[in-house]
Amino acid sequence: MLPTIELPTYIVKLPSSMKDVLIRPFTVKEEKLLLMALQSEDSKEIIHTTKQVINNCLVNKDVDIEKLPFFDIDYLFIALRGKSVGESIDVSFKCNNQVDGNTCGNIFNTKIDIASIKTIKEEIDPKIKVTPTVIVKMKYPTYSTMKTIMDSDTELNKKIHMIVGSIEYIQEKEKIHTLKDMTRDELYGFVEGLTQDQFKKLEYWVDNFPSFVVTAEATCKKCGFLHRLEYSDFTTFFV
């Protein structure tokens, strides 16, 4: 019988709760699944495979990834990518330094260290009073909900979908309407029936979802300008 390779484990903190969880690197077989899902360009397949691989690599079996907010899943995947493929990633930037009144524009490559990733999270009261008698309790959408929303057609529709996907309950005076009490059509009708001022109160919640950023310094080889960079596009971390 061939030997079984014991995989190392690492502790990471979930951004939403600061709970410690154990992860292991993904294997070559799991990396192959990710590549196949990406090449399929099928968003449902990509979502399913990403969750499957993360679930496989979670040593803690008391963590339900179906209930975790989307940014916890994003963070877990970034951490897995770093432990499995490497912390250093090649990225390209465009130099925006002004030289003799013109933008340099040189495209240069640099490396970023995803181990230095930081969570940007603003503390916002999830109970939002949209009228003197109506309070909307908000939550963070799950990974599946959020990724499906991002496939919406227009920016306004995306925003409406995000708000609907973030509602935990609606309180009218003493009466609480939970998600079990409302249909999706009723929720959309509620949100689309708000005034602009009321809508903006809920919009502020989704506009300030937690996000991640990596800072780095890089020098343009053409003009010598030192850039202090903030990188937040983690879609390329899929492979």
Helices and strands as residue ranges (DSSP letters): E 10-13, E 20-23, H 28-40, H 43-57, H 70-84, E 88-94, E 98-99, E 102-103, E 107-113, G 114-116, E 118-120, E 127-131, E 134-138, H 143-149, H 155-166, E 167-172, E 175-178, G 179-181, H 184-192, H 196-207, E 211-219, E 226-231, G 235-238
